[in-house]
Amino acid sequence: MSKVYFIKNSQSDYNKLGKDALELLKKVVSEAEHRFEKEVPIKVHFGEKGNKTFMPSNCYDETINYLKEKGVSPSYIETNVLYRGSRTTTELHIETAKAHGFTQIPIIIADGDIGTEYDEIEINKDYINKCKIGKGYGKFKQFIVMSHFKGHIAAGFGGALKQLAMGFAARGGKLEQHSGISPIVDAEKCISCGICVNKCNFSAIQTPDTAVIDESKCIGCAGCIAVCPKGAIENTWGGSHFLEKLSEYAYGASKGKDIIYITFVHNITEECDCVGATMKPIAGNIGILAGKDPVALDTACLDLVQKDSGEKLFEKGRPSLIHAEKIGLGTMEYQIVKINIEDEE
């Protein structure tokens, strides 16, 4: 059974949420006798352009200041997204992050300019043998993974596991989780410009009339998706065993790493922060949870949301937790340890 630390907070005061997050961080550090490295990246989600319900940058101010006081050099760390949006390339990604207020510390986009730089982490699980993890993550031993718990159209919910699985994976790793390996070409959009052919280092694409991808040569780096000027190359988003692959990628991302997890259970929307549109919350704010076990943490978040709402919200994602426990990432058995803050309601 893993301990999950919890501060109840239904307020919409993001500065206060940041202070509560720090209290939980200190609690985990104390209980685990944690010793920080000299450099510790903070894994966050900057929010897609147009999204209004991602956790804003001031939620992280207290944690950043605390790390600096400890002599630690913090940074934000992320990877580029698979779909075409405001975070598809490093240049656009950083531009979006800064526009959303994430300017306090340096930003590392771990998988290179268009998401094709990665290390292969061997795990040999049921569906994934080697995970394509953004190369920049390999430089660090420790991370603080700060997640926003909310819905997700494919995963059921997004929390600590998804921050690991999708947030640490290079573009090819994201593609591998969502479907097979090779992206597909929309012939009606393709203009046979040859940009994808020049980009591919494995001679997997030809353009006789429209681009054609040779699945026997394609390694699934998904670089062609990022460079196509017409958006003609895309993922099918229809792969099987997605929830299990997500869990296995979370396992690969955390393998050999020392991670503290903090999750904001606020602004609970039906879909994730990758949606570039205004969304309304579908459940009430609950608080912040933290711990060292991402499986226990996500399970506790899911259970609290369902109990508070009286509905089986995001139940679609529970199989990912079951599989994560099966492969040894963590346990679904948890003990909630409530931390009382004097000025809480």
KELUM-73264 format. One record per residue (C-alpha): residue number from 1; chain; x negated, z, y. Coordinates in nm, 4 decimals. Layout:
BEGIN
NUM/A/X/Z/Y
...
! end
This chain:
BEGIN
1/A/0.0000/0.0000/0.0000
2/A/-0.1368/-0.1001/0.3392
3/A/-0.0821/0.0823/0.6659
4/A/0.0879/-0.1094/0.9463
5/A/0.0754/0.0560/1.2881
6/A/0.3804/0.0116/1.5107
7/A/0.4696/0.0762/1.8732
8/A/0.8350/0.0243/1.9575
9/A/0.8789/-0.1650/2.2834
10/A/1.1847/-0.3707/2.3748
11/A/1.0819/-0.4197/2.7380
12/A/0.9879/-0.7550/2.8888
13/A/0.6919/-0.6090/3.0784
14/A/0.3947/-0.8105/2.9526
15/A/0.1394/-0.5861/3.1219
16/A/0.2886/-0.2925/2.9307
17/A/0.2807/-0.4930/2.6099
18/A/-0.0874/-0.5546/2.6713
19/A/-0.1488/-0.1816/2.7065
20/A/0.0412/-0.1107/2.3868
21/A/-0.1571/-0.3775/2.2045
22/A/-0.4751/-0.2011/2.3125
23/A/-0.3465/0.1328/2.1826
24/A/-0.2880/-0.0258/1.8434
25/A/-0.6298/-0.1895/1.8483
26/A/-0.7918/0.1456/1.9187
27/A/-0.5924/0.3051/1.6371
28/A/-0.7034/0.0450/1.3840
29/A/-1.0640/0.0683/1.5041
30/A/-1.0555/0.4459/1.4633
31/A/-0.8829/0.4530/1.1248
32/A/-1.0972/0.1759/0.9757
33/A/-1.4194/0.3065/1.1354
34/A/-1.4587/-0.0456/1.2685
35/A/-1.7865/-0.1509/1.4300
36/A/-1.7771/-0.4562/1.6547
37/A/-2.0288/-0.7392/1.6468
38/A/-2.1814/-0.8591/1.9744
39/A/-1.9410/-1.1548/1.9913
40/A/-1.5766/-1.1334/1.8854
41/A/-1.3354/-1.4233/1.9451
42/A/-0.9653/-1.3560/1.9977
43/A/-0.7392/-1.5985/1.8101
44/A/-0.4293/-1.6730/2.0187
45/A/-0.1726/-1.9500/2.0692
46/A/-0.1793/-2.1008/2.4197
47/A/0.1693/-2.2505/2.3944
48/A/0.2595/-2.6180/2.4121
49/A/0.3177/-2.7700/2.7552
50/A/0.6790/-2.7019/2.8485
51/A/0.7120/-2.3952/2.6266
52/A/0.8192/-2.0792/2.8114
53/A/0.8320/-1.8142/2.5366
54/A/0.4711/-1.7998/2.4129
55/A/0.3003/-1.4660/2.4757
56/A/0.1463/-1.4990/2.8244
57/A/-0.2182/-1.4445/2.9053
58/A/-0.1745/-1.1001/3.0638
59/A/-0.0799/-0.9653/2.7199
60/A/-0.4493/-0.9933/2.6348
61/A/-0.6084/-0.8500/2.9503
62/A/-0.6376/-0.4934/2.8207
63/A/-0.7954/-0.6033/2.4934
64/A/-1.0434/-0.8248/2.6763
65/A/-1.1455/-0.5454/2.9136
66/A/-1.1798/-0.2997/2.6244
67/A/-1.4127/-0.5334/2.4358
68/A/-1.6267/-0.5870/2.7446
69/A/-1.6516/-0.2092/2.7965
70/A/-1.7750/-0.1845/2.4370
71/A/-2.0509/-0.4346/2.5144
72/A/-1.8734/-0.7080/2.3197
73/A/-1.8602/-1.0672/2.4447
74/A/-1.5027/-1.1966/2.3864
75/A/-1.3705/-1.5511/2.3895
76/A/-1.0472/-1.7261/2.3028
77/A/-1.0622/-1.9444/1.9929
78/A/-0.8244/-2.2121/1.8644
79/A/-0.8123/-2.5491/1.6892
80/A/-0.6474/-2.8725/1.7951
81/A/-0.2976/-2.9502/1.6704
82/A/-0.2035/-3.2179/1.4189
83/A/0.0878/-3.3679/1.6102
84/A/0.0576/-3.5622/1.9364
85/A/0.1059/-3.3263/2.2298
86/A/-0.0719/-3.1398/2.5071
87/A/-0.3163/-2.9764/2.2623
88/A/-0.4192/-3.2761/2.0489
89/A/-0.7698/-3.3067/2.1934
90/A/-1.0099/-3.0431/2.3208
91/A/-0.9883/-3.1726/2.6773
92/A/-0.6083/-3.1595/2.6844
93/A/-0.6000/-2.8336/2.4904
94/A/-0.8217/-2.6468/2.7356
95/A/-0.6355/-2.8013/3.0284
96/A/-0.3063/-2.6700/2.8860
97/A/-0.4529/-2.3271/2.8131
98/A/-0.5807/-2.2869/3.1681
99/A/-0.2508/-2.4091/3.3134
100/A/-0.0852/-2.1315/3.1122
101/A/-0.3173/-1.8702/3.2619
102/A/-0.5779/-1.8305/2.9876
103/A/-0.8717/-1.8247/3.2260
104/A/-1.0150/-1.4748/3.1748
105/A/-1.2797/-1.5674/2.9147
106/A/-1.4386/-1.8809/2.7666
107/A/-1.2265/-2.0979/2.5372
108/A/-1.3626/-2.2289/2.2070
109/A/-1.1858/-2.5175/2.0357
110/A/-1.3357/-2.4753/1.6927
111/A/-1.2773/-2.8150/1.5331
112/A/-1.4362/-3.0451/1.7902
113/A/-1.3025/-3.2920/2.0441
114/A/-1.0372/-3.4451/1.8196
115/A/-1.0145/-3.1941/1.5367
116/A/-1.2515/-3.3511/1.2851
117/A/-1.5337/-3.0938/1.2747
118/A/-1.4974/-2.8472/0.9897
119/A/-1.6644/-2.6459/0.7168
120/A/-1.5307/-2.6572/0.3628
121/A/-1.4516/-2.3095/0.2327
122/A/-1.4217/-2.3026/-0.1454
123/A/-1.1293/-2.0944/-0.2782
124/A/-1.0146/-2.2714/-0.5993
125/A/-0.6551/-2.1516/-0.5890
126/A/-0.3377/-2.3067/-0.7303
127/A/-0.3021/-2.5926/-0.4788
128/A/-0.6175/-2.5932/-0.2651
129/A/-0.9757/-2.6040/-0.3901
130/A/-1.1551/-2.6243/-0.0565
131/A/-1.0149/-2.5441/0.2874
132/A/-1.1131/-2.7469/0.5934
133/A/-1.1757/-2.4683/0.8468
134/A/-1.2775/-2.5466/1.2056
135/A/-1.6576/-2.5492/1.2205
136/A/-1.6699/-2.3157/1.5202
137/A/-1.5233/-2.0296/1.3187
138/A/-1.8269/-2.0256/1.0945
139/A/-2.0416/-1.8894/1.3773
140/A/-1.8599/-1.5555/1.3828
141/A/-1.8123/-1.2679/1.1402
142/A/-1.5320/-1.0878/1.3221
143/A/-1.2066/-1.1876/1.4896
144/A/-0.9065/-1.0275/1.6497
145/A/-0.6044/-1.2352/1.5497
146/A/-0.3235/-1.1788/1.7995
147/A/-0.0014/-1.3437/1.6877
148/A/0.3472/-1.4017/1.8211
149/A/0.6145/-1.3503/1.5548
150/A/0.8876/-1.6156/1.5785
151/A/1.0564/-1.8847/1.3724
152/A/0.9013/-2.2042/1.2403
153/A/1.0838/-2.5098/1.1106
154/A/0.8588/-2.5524/0.8029
155/A/0.7017/-2.2096/0.7475
156/A/1.0175/-2.0051/0.8076
157/A/0.8282/-1.7859/1.0506
158/A/0.4974/-1.7797/1.2287
159/A/0.2863/-1.4647/1.2298
160/A/-0.0563/-1.3565/1.1109
161/A/-0.0664/-1.5857/0.8063
162/A/0.0202/-1.8923/1.0080
163/A/-0.2358/-1.7978/1.2747
164/A/-0.4953/-1.8011/0.9976
165/A/-0.3735/-2.1030/0.8032
166/A/-0.2900/-2.3436/1.0832
167/A/-0.4877/-2.1784/1.3627
168/A/-0.8194/-2.1794/1.1762
169/A/-0.7733/-2.5152/0.9993
170/A/-0.9189/-2.8356/1.1388
171/A/-0.6774/-3.1254/1.1803
172/A/-0.7428/-3.2461/0.8246
173/A/-0.6683/-2.8981/0.6941
174/A/-0.3383/-2.8928/0.8773
175/A/-0.2561/-3.2317/0.7285
176/A/-0.3456/-3.1087/0.3807
177/A/-0.1073/-2.8173/0.4127
178/A/0.1823/-3.0202/0.5479
179/A/0.1658/-3.3050/0.3013
180/A/-0.0896/-3.4816/0.0902
181/A/-0.4136/-3.6055/0.2356
182/A/-0.3499/-3.9440/0.3969
183/A/-0.1425/-3.9978/0.7118
184/A/0.0949/-4.2944/0.7328
185/A/0.1244/-4.5904/0.9724
186/A/0.4411/-4.6910/1.1566
187/A/0.4035/-5.0698/1.1508
188/A/0.6515/-5.1188/1.4332
189/A/0.4365/-4.9117/1.6714
190/A/0.0962/-5.0399/1.5603
191/A/-0.0661/-5.3012/1.7881
192/A/-0.3710/-5.3610/1.5643
193/A/-0.6084/-5.2526/1.8409
194/A/-0.8732/-5.1354/1.5928
195/A/-0.9436/-4.8011/1.7595
196/A/-0.8598/-4.6163/1.4389
197/A/-1.0871/-4.8480/1.2405
198/A/-1.3808/-4.7719/1.4676
199/A/-1.3061/-4.4008/1.4531
200/A/-1.2940/-4.3768/1.0744
201/A/-1.6338/-4.2895/0.9255
202/A/-1.5196/-4.3690/0.5707
203/A/-1.3985/-4.7287/0.6074
204/A/-1.0538/-4.6153/0.5000
205/A/-0.8605/-4.8218/0.7583
206/A/-0.8201/-5.1946/0.7979
207/A/-0.6082/-5.3914/1.0474
208/A/-0.5049/-5.7267/0.9028
209/A/-0.1689/-5.7358/1.0832
210/A/-0.1117/-5.3628/1.1221
211/A/-0.3334/-5.0699/1.0321
212/A/-0.3472/-4.9959/0.6594
213/A/-0.4936/-4.6713/0.5249
214/A/-0.6690/-4.6772/0.1876
215/A/-0.5734/-4.3458/0.0276
216/A/-0.8635/-4.3708/-0.2179
217/A/-1.1107/-4.3575/0.0724
218/A/-0.9229/-4.1363/0.3207
219/A/-1.0521/-3.7776/0.3337
220/A/-0.7614/-3.6519/0.5461
221/A/-0.9602/-3.5664/0.8596
222/A/-0.6642/-3.6996/1.0657
223/A/-0.8931/-3.8203/1.3439
224/A/-0.6983/-4.1480/1.3476
225/A/-0.3833/-3.9577/1.4475
226/A/-0.5590/-3.8227/1.7553
227/A/-0.7059/-4.1516/1.8789
228/A/-0.4129/-4.3893/1.8210
229/A/-0.2923/-4.4912/2.1703
230/A/0.0603/-4.5730/2.0479
231/A/0.1234/-4.2773/1.8198
232/A/0.1598/-4.5156/1.5273
233/A/-0.0336/-4.2976/1.2811
234/A/0.1362/-3.9764/1.1813
235/A/0.1844/-3.7111/0.9193
236/A/0.4930/-3.7284/0.6990
237/A/0.5601/-3.3512/0.7356
238/A/0.7256/-3.3647/0.3956
239/A/0.4685/-3.2258/0.1549
240/A/0.5511/-3.0082/-0.1404
241/A/0.4405/-2.6468/-0.1850
242/A/0.3797/-2.6104/0.1874
243/A/0.4393/-2.2346/0.1895
244/A/0.1936/-2.1802/-0.0931
245/A/-0.0672/-2.4061/0.0676
246/A/-0.0262/-2.2141/0.3914
247/A/-0.1007/-1.8885/0.2096
248/A/-0.4053/-2.0382/0.0424
249/A/-0.5400/-2.1680/0.3710
250/A/-0.4885/-1.8211/0.5200
251/A/-0.6954/-1.6883/0.2308
252/A/-0.9703/-1.9422/0.3025
253/A/-0.9694/-1.8738/0.6757
254/A/-1.0145/-1.4995/0.6253
255/A/-1.2615/-1.5231/0.3365
256/A/-1.5734/-1.3239/0.4214
257/A/-1.4434/-1.2337/0.7681
258/A/-1.3712/-0.8947/0.9233
259/A/-1.0398/-0.9273/1.1065
260/A/-0.8036/-0.6998/1.2968
261/A/-0.4485/-0.8334/1.3262
262/A/-0.2086/-0.7584/1.6140
263/A/0.1393/-0.9131/1.6310
264/A/0.3872/-0.9217/1.9191
265/A/0.7464/-0.9156/1.7904
266/A/0.8928/-1.0356/2.1201
267/A/1.0522/-1.3563/2.2475
268/A/1.1789/-1.4258/1.8959
269/A/1.2856/-1.7893/1.9012
270/A/1.4162/-2.0106/1.6219
271/A/1.1161/-2.2412/1.6462
272/A/0.7490/-2.1902/1.7236
273/A/0.5379/-2.2023/2.0394
274/A/0.4342/-2.5597/1.9533
275/A/0.7751/-2.6760/2.0788
276/A/0.7297/-2.8052/2.4324
277/A/1.0703/-2.6996/2.5569
278/A/1.2577/-2.3963/2.6845
279/A/1.4108/-2.1975/2.3984
280/A/1.6368/-1.8940/2.3983
281/A/1.5515/-1.5889/2.1843
282/A/1.7751/-1.5419/1.8805
283/A/1.6922/-1.1733/1.8260
284/A/1.6021/-0.8710/2.0334
285/A/1.2511/-0.7573/2.1229
286/A/1.1160/-0.4999/1.8786
287/A/0.7565/-0.4096/1.9614
288/A/0.3996/-0.4609/1.8467
289/A/0.2446/-0.4136/1.5032
290/A/-0.1172/-0.4096/1.3884
291/A/-0.3346/-0.3599/1.0841
292/A/-0.6087/-0.5012/0.8648
293/A/-0.3813/-0.6604/0.6040
294/A/-0.2090/-0.9802/0.7246
295/A/0.0336/-0.9893/0.4312
296/A/0.1563/-0.6346/0.4894
297/A/0.1764/-0.7015/0.8626
298/A/0.3859/-1.0183/0.8286
299/A/0.6107/-0.8527/0.5704
300/A/0.6717/-0.5573/0.8019
301/A/0.7481/-0.7898/1.0944
302/A/0.9929/-0.9934/0.8872
303/A/1.1667/-0.6823/0.7541
304/A/1.1965/-0.5273/1.1007
305/A/1.3456/-0.8447/1.2509
306/A/1.5984/-0.8722/0.9700
307/A/1.6921/-0.5047/0.9906
308/A/1.7255/-0.5106/1.3688
309/A/1.9301/-0.8333/1.3765
310/A/2.1414/-0.7565/1.0725
311/A/2.0714/-1.1100/0.9512
312/A/1.8337/-1.2694/0.7001
313/A/1.6411/-1.4469/0.9743
314/A/1.3352/-1.6468/0.8668
315/A/1.3859/-1.5598/0.4973
316/A/1.2674/-1.9120/0.4154
317/A/0.9114/-1.7908/0.4757
318/A/0.9090/-1.4987/0.2319
319/A/0.7677/-1.7082/-0.0571
320/A/0.4477/-1.7498/0.1459
321/A/0.4073/-1.3715/0.1413
322/A/0.4753/-1.3555/-0.2323
323/A/0.2120/-1.6212/-0.2994
324/A/-0.0354/-1.4598/-0.0596
325/A/-0.0051/-1.1355/-0.2531
326/A/-0.0432/-1.3206/-0.5824
327/A/-0.3742/-1.4799/-0.4808
328/A/-0.5181/-1.1528/-0.3490
329/A/-0.4945/-1.1980/0.0268
330/A/-0.3114/-0.8674/0.0729
331/A/-0.0090/-0.6698/-0.0373
332/A/0.3581/-0.6810/0.0581
333/A/0.3738/-0.3043/0.0060
334/A/0.3271/-0.1314/0.3394
335/A/0.3624/0.1992/0.5193
336/A/0.4798/0.1893/0.8798
337/A/0.2868/0.4327/1.0980
338/A/0.4710/0.4764/1.4269
339/A/0.2593/0.5375/1.7350
340/A/0.4560/0.7162/2.0058
341/A/0.3788/0.6295/2.3660
342/A/0.5082/0.8805/2.6182
343/A/0.6684/0.6332/2.8566
344/A/0.8413/0.4320/2.5846
345/A/1.2191/0.4212/2.5826
! end
